[in-house]
Amino acid sequence: MLDVALLGVLEDGPQHGYELRKLLKSRFGNLTNVSFGSIYPALSRLERGGAVETVEGAAPVALSPPTGSLTGERAAMRARRRTGTRGRRSRKVYRITPAGRQLFLAMLTDTSPDDARSFLLRLSLARYMDPATRLALLERRRGQLAQHRSELPADDEPGRDPYAQSVAEHIKDGVDRDIAWLDRLIEAERSLGGAAGSDRRPSRRSA
């Protein structure tokens, strides 16, 4: 899901690689596995596929602080050598291409089953979806959770020790909260009819 997150950030405009990492962290938190060691290979892969392109001669961009990771620092050093970065100056930025925009929308609207992380990442980028696709995403995830809820063991299963019982109850409570949260989002999406869905800010609770 790192590719779709990168393309989503680049939808807002060209970015330097270091700034991309900062934006990914600030926008998506732990929903993406972000490091310099993963960002640059992903950008290279997207560039080879024609989804992004590099732009030379961009204005200087302040570098991100050290990562604290030896692997990350080595990757950053290699990137500086490739781009000719010195000190706080860099001339290479990345921007999304028309082909990249098509790829982004295709990845974003993929109907394959989501786990919690990929669903939340898609939802955080839902402003790029049309209303019907946005509603389908919410309903599909609710259906997955409802199915999961029906498969959980009964509360009164005989012979279960109290610790296992406590864990089972905790899991059920979490699923029930997520379903209730999705019900609110679905109701809000339907009531708006998609007219202003991209401007609406949903609740901060997570599924």
C-alpha positions in Angstrom: 0.0 0.0 0.0 3.0 2.3 0.0 2.6 3.0 -3.7 -0.9 4.2 -3.3 0.1 6.4 -0.4 3.0 7.9 -2.3 0.8 8.6 -5.3 -1.9 10.1 -3.1 0.6 12.6 -1.6 1.9 13.4 -5.1 -1.6 14.2 -6.2 -1.3 17.4 -4.2 1.8 18.4 -6.1 5.5 17.6 -6.7 7.5 16.7 -3.7 11.1 16.0 -2.8 11.8 12.5 -1.5 12.6 13.7 2.0 9.5 15.7 2.2 7.5 12.8 0.9 8.5 10.8 4.0 7.5 13.6 6.3 4.1 13.9 4.6 3.5 10.2 4.7 4.2 10.1 8.4 2.1 13.1 9.2 -0.9 12.1 7.0 -1.0 8.3 7.4 0.9 7.6 10.6 1.5 3.8 11.0 -0.7 2.9 8.1 2.3 2.7 5.8 5.7 1.2 6.5 7.7 4.4 5.8 11.5 4.6 5.8 14.1 6.0 3.4 15.0 2.4 2.6 11.4 1.7 1.4 10.5 5.1 -0.2 13.2 5.4 -2.8 12.8 1.8 -4.2 9.1 2.5 -4.4 9.6 5.8 -6.2 12.1 4.1 -8.6 9.6 1.3 -9.3 6.8 3.9 -10.0 9.2 5.9 -12.2 10.1 2.9 -14.2 6.4 2.1 -14.7 5.7 5.7 -15.8 3.6 6.6 -12.8 5.9 9.3 -11.6 8.6 11.4 -13.2 11.5 13.4 -11.8 11.8 17.2 -12.2 15.2 18.9 -12.2 15.8 22.4 -11.2 13.3 22.6 -8.4 13.7 25.1 -5.6 15.8 24.1 -2.6 14.0 21.9 -0.1 15.0 21.6 3.6 16.1 18.0 4.4 14.3 15.9 7.0 16.1 15.2 10.3 18.2 12.0 10.7 16.1 8.8 10.8 18.1 7.1 13.6 18.3 4.0 11.4 21.6 2.9 9.8 19.7 1.4 6.8 17.7 4.6 6.4 20.8 6.8 6.6 22.6 4.7 4.0 19.6 4.9 1.7 19.5 8.7 2.2 23.2 9.0 1.4 22.8 7.0 -1.8 19.8 9.2 -2.7 21.9 12.4 -2.2 24.6 11.0 -4.4 22.1 10.2 -7.2 20.4 13.6 -7.0 23.5 15.7 -6.4 22.2 16.9 -3.0 24.6 18.9 -0.9 23.8 20.4 2.5 20.2 21.6 2.5 19.9 21.9 -1.3 18.3 19.4 -3.7 17.2 19.8 -7.3 15.3 16.6 -7.7 11.6 16.3 -7.0 8.9 13.7 -8.0 5.6 14.4 -9.6 2.7 12.1 -10.6 2.0 11.5 -14.3 -1.3 11.0 -16.1 -0.6 7.3 -16.1 0.2 7.5 -12.4 -3.1 9.2 -11.8 -4.9 6.3 -13.5 -2.9 3.8 -11.5 -3.6 5.6 -8.3 -7.4 5.5 -8.9 -7.3 1.9 -9.9 -5.4 0.9 -6.7 -7.6 3.1 -4.6 -10.8 1.6 -5.9 -9.6 -2.0 -6.0 -12.5 -4.2 -4.6 -10.3 -6.9 -3.2 -10.8 -7.6 0.6 -9.1 -5.1 2.9 -7.4 -5.7 6.2 -7.8 -2.9 8.8 -4.7 -1.0 7.7 -5.4 -1.0 4.0 -9.0 0.0 4.6 -8.0 2.9 6.7 -5.5 4.0 4.1 -8.1 3.9 1.4 -10.6 5.7 3.6 -8.1 8.5 4.3 -7.8 9.0 0.6 -11.6 8.7 0.0 -11.9 12.3 -1.2 -10.4 11.1 -4.5 -13.3 8.6 -5.0 -16.6 9.2 -6.5 -19.6 9.0 -4.1 -20.7 5.5 -5.2 -17.2 4.1 -4.8 -16.8 5.7 -1.4 -20.1 4.2 -0.2 -19.2 0.8 -1.6 -15.9 0.9 0.3 -17.7 1.5 3.6 -20.3 -1.1 3.0 -17.8 -3.7 1.9 -15.8 -3.2 5.0 -18.9 -3.4 7.2 -19.8 -6.7 5.6 -16.4 -8.1 6.3 -16.6 -7.1 10.0 -20.2 -8.4 10.3 -19.0 -11.8 8.9 -16.0 -11.8 11.3 -18.4 -11.0 14.2 -20.6 -13.9 13.3 -17.7 -16.3 13.4 -16.5 -15.3 16.9 -17.1 -17.9 19.6 -20.1 -17.6 21.9 -19.7 -15.8 25.2 -20.9 -18.8 27.2 -18.6 -21.3 25.5 -18.2 -24.1 28.2 -14.8 -24.7 29.6 -13.2 -21.4 28.6 -10.9 -20.0 31.3 -11.5 -16.4 32.4 -8.5 -15.0 30.6 -9.5 -16.4 27.3 -13.0 -15.2 28.0 -11.8 -11.7 28.7 -9.8 -11.6 25.4 -12.8 -12.9 23.4 -15.0 -10.2 24.9 -12.4 -7.5 24.1 -12.3 -8.6 20.5 -16.1 -8.6 20.2 -16.3 -5.1 21.8 -13.8 -3.8 19.3 -15.6 -5.3 16.3 -18.9 -3.9 17.6 -17.4 -0.4 17.9 -16.0 -0.6 14.4 -19.3 -1.7 13.0 -21.1 1.1 14.8 -18.5 3.7 13.5 -19.0 2.4 9.9 -22.8 2.6 10.3 -22.4 6.3 11.1 -20.2 6.9 8.2 -22.5 5.0 5.8 -25.5 7.0 7.1 -23.7 10.3 6.7 -22.6 9.3 3.1 -26.1 8.3 2.1 -27.6 11.5 3.6 -25.2 13.7 1.7 -25.9 11.8 -1.5 -22.3 12.5 -2.4 -22.9 16.2 -3.0 -20.2 17.3 -0.6 -18.6 14.0 0.4 -15.1 15.1 -0.5 -15.3 18.1 1.9 -16.7 16.2 4.9 -14.4 15.3 7.7 -15.4 11.9 9.2 -15.0 11.0 12.9 -11.4 10.3 14.0 -12.2 6.9 15.4 -10.5 4.1 13.5 -11.8 0.7 12.3 
